[in-house]
Amino acid sequence: MIYKKVPHNFQQRFEVASCFVEANGEFLLLHRRDDKSQGDKWGVPGGKIEEGESREAALLREVREEIGLIFSGEEPQYFDSMYVRYPDYDFLYHMFHIQLERKPELILNASEHKDFRWATPYEALRLDLVQDEDACIRLFYAKASELLIAQSSLRARTLDEVYAAIVGALRHLREDFSYPSIGYVSGVVTSDGPDKIGENLKRLQNIAVGLREEHFFPILSPPDIFSLALIERLEKGGIKGEDFVQFWRSILFSGYITDIFMTPRWQESHGACDEHKTAMRIGLQIHYL
């Protein structure tokens, strides 16, 4: 099991540094030798941090030893750390990421691995992965999904265009990334008056950020889709408050949202009340914050 927060009675035995090496929409996976721990399984490059070694230095050493790769210019950037619990021991798992312009020539260390491949997240999640690697892949790409959702509506001029873009992004997350759950944050946006819309959007965004630190699946909120500029653009086109209510109702009915998070004071919002009613009707998992 992996955890974002320190689990009870966590007894760390060692630390591991790993790296998502990306190029051309795919990332690198190594196929472990049969005689190694978790043999015949696939995982990203990485290994144990030696005593007195920084996690960054350990990562560069492991990548060099495993695949003969020495980064020139930009080095891998730290992404996140997970607490990992196996039946016999606990360890801390550090994740890094680097985006390369092209796939490099690799020299595979045959004493460690028997093969390598570049894979999309969809392809990777269908391989026989090392323990908990699937959760790490989903965690890594969950953050990328926030950008995907935000970018999907940037050029939209109508609510119908926004809906089509967002449903397309949600479908991509469910079908290509195999996320079993996708969440939505509901709450007050316009009920406090036009002067408070920006403040309320920021509040919902901050709540969503906090929730993403606790959960291993994408969670979207109204400000991920509707910037103030987009709201103003839509309102100039004649869109009214009730149109936004219908929009979110349709998003919930799309079948891609599984969890809804009701933020404080949601009962004061006509839209949030409608979303709560819809969630009850279609059987979403409701979380009251």
N, C-alpha and C positions, 0 to 999 in steps of 0.2 A: 504494500500500500504506500501511496505517496501523500504527503500532506503539505499544505502551504504554511501552516503554523505548527509549532513544536508539539508533537503528540505527548500524551502522558507517559512519563517514565522513559523518555527517549535517551538511549545510551549510545551515543555516537562512537563508532569504532574507527571510521576513516572518512575521508572526503573524496569526491569524484568530480572531475571537470569534463564536460562534454561540449560538442559544438554542432550546430546545424549549419552545414556548409551548403549554401544555396547557389544555383546557377541555372538560368533559363527556366525558371518556374519549377525546378526540381531540387531535392536535397540528397546528400550523400548518405548511403547506408552501407555498413560493412557486415559481411556474413561470417560469423564466428566459426572457428574450427570445432569439429565434433568433440575434441578432447579438452576444450576449454570450459570454464564456468558458463552455464547456459549455452552450451554448444549447439551448433546448427541453427542459431537464431540470428536475427538481424537487429542492428542498433547503430546509432550515430557514433562517430569517432569520439574517443575519450578514454579516460582511465583514472587510476588512483593518484592523488596528490601525495608526493613524498614529503617526509619530514623536513621542515624548513623551507619548503617550496611554496610560492604563491600560486593561487589557482590559475592566474594568467600564464605563468611560466609553465605550470604543469600541462595546461592545455596545449600550448605550442610544442612542448616536448612530445606529448602523446600523438599529436597530429603528424609530427615529423617521423616518429618511430613507426606508426601504424601505416601511413600511406605516403611517406616521403615528401610531404607537402610543407614548404616553407613559404609563409605569406610575405609578399613584398608590398610595401605601402601600407594600406589599411589593415589593421589586425582585428581579430574577432572581438565583438562587443558583448559585454556581460548582459544577460537577459533576465535571469531569475534563478532562485535556489529553492529546492524542494527537500523536505525531510522524508527519507525513505525508510520503511520498516519491512525487513524480511523476517522470516520465522526465526533465524538464528542470530541476526545482528541488525543494527541500525547504522545509517550513514547519511551524510549531507551531499546532495547532488546539485552541482552548479551548472547552469546552462548558458552557453554563449552562442553567438550567431555571426555569420559573415556572408555578405552577398558578393559573389564573384561575377565578373563580366562574362566569363566563359568557363567551361568545364576544364580543369587543369589535367595535365598528365599525372597519373598516380603510380606510385611504386608500392604495391601491396606487400605488407610484411606477412609472408607465408607461415610464419611460426604463430601468428595470432589469428589470421583470418584466411578464409579460402576463396572469397569473392567479394566484389562490391557492385553496387548499382546506384544509379540515380533514379529517384522516384518522386512522383507527386504525392501529396498527403493522401489522396484517395488510394493510390497504389500501395503506399507504405502501410496503411492501416489494414490491408488485406494480406500482409506477409506475417510469417511467424516471428514476432518481435520478442526481444528480451523483456523480462518482466517490467511492467509499468511504462514501457516506452510509448505505448499507444496514448496513455494519459498525458505524457510529456509533449507528444506531437500535437495533441488537441489543445493543450495549454498554450504552446508556442503560437499556433495558428489562430487561436481565439483572439489574441491581441491584434493580429493582422486582419481579422474579420471586422473589427471595429472600423478600421480604415476602409475596408471594402464596402461596408454599409454606408458610411459617410460619403464616399465618392460616388456611390450609385445614384444619389439624388442631386448632385451638384448642378447638372445641366437641365434638370427638369423645369418645365414651364407651367405644367398643370398638375393637379393632384393625381390624375390618372397616370401621368408619366412617372410621378414619384412612386405611386403604388406598384406599377409594373417593375420599376427599377429595384425597389426594396424586396418585393416578392422574389424576383430573380436572384438577388443576393442571398436571401434566406434559403431558397432552394439549393443554391450552390453550397451553402454551409452544411445543409442537411445531407445532400446526396454525395457531394465530393469529399467533404471533411468528416462525414459520418458522426456529427454531433448528435447524441441522443436527446439532448435538451437545448433549447434556446429560450432565453428569458427576455422579459420586457418590464421596464420600470414605469409605473403609472402614478400620476399625482397632479397637483395643482400647477397649471401653466397660465391660463388667461383669467381665472376667476378673481384675482386680486386687482384686475385692471391693467390697461396697456403699459403703464409705467413700470409694472412689476414683472412683465413677461421675461425680460432678460435675466433678472435675478432668479426667477423660478426655474428657468431652463438651466441655469448654472447649478442650482441646488440639485436638480434631478441628475445632472451630469455627474456631480460629485458623489451622489449616492450610488450611481451605476458603477463608478470607478471603484468604490469600496466593495461593492458586491462582486465585482470581477476578481478581486483579491481573495475572495472566499470560495468561489465556485470554479469548476473546470469546464465551463461552457460559455458561449457568447451571450452577452446581456446587452440589449439595446435600450435606449431611452429617447424621448422626443428630440432632445438637442443633438443626438447623433444624426438625425435626419433633417430636422428643421432648424436651420440657422435663422437668426433674425432677418437676414437679407432675403432668404427664401420665403419666410413668412410674409414679409412685406411685398415681395414679388407676386405671391399667390393672391394676397388680399387686393392688390391693384387689379388683378384679373377677375375680381368679383367673388373670391372664395370667402365664405362666412364661417363662423364658429361651428355651426352644425355640420358643415362639410368635413371639418377636421375630426369631429366625433364619428362620422360615418367612415372616414378613412381608417381610423384605428380599429373600429369594429370589424372592418373588412380584413385588416392585417391579422387580427386575432382569429378570424374565421378562415384564414388561408390554410391553417393546419400546420404551420411551421413553428409557431410559438407554443411552448409547452408549460412555461412557468411565468407567472405575473407577480410582481413585487409592488404591493400597495404602500405608498409612502405616507408619512404623517399628514393629516388634514385631507386625505383623498376624498372624504365624504363631502367636502366643501366644493368639489369640482364636478360639474355636470358630466364632463367627459370621462373623468376617472370613475364616477358612479356607473356610467354606461359600460365602461371597460370591465368593471367588477361584475356587473350583471351578465355581460357576455361570457366572461371567464367561468362564472358559475354555471351558465347554461351549457357550455361546451366541455366542461370538465377539466379546465386547466388547474395546475397546482398553484394555489394562491398562498403567497407569503405576506404576512402583515408585519410591517417594520415599525 
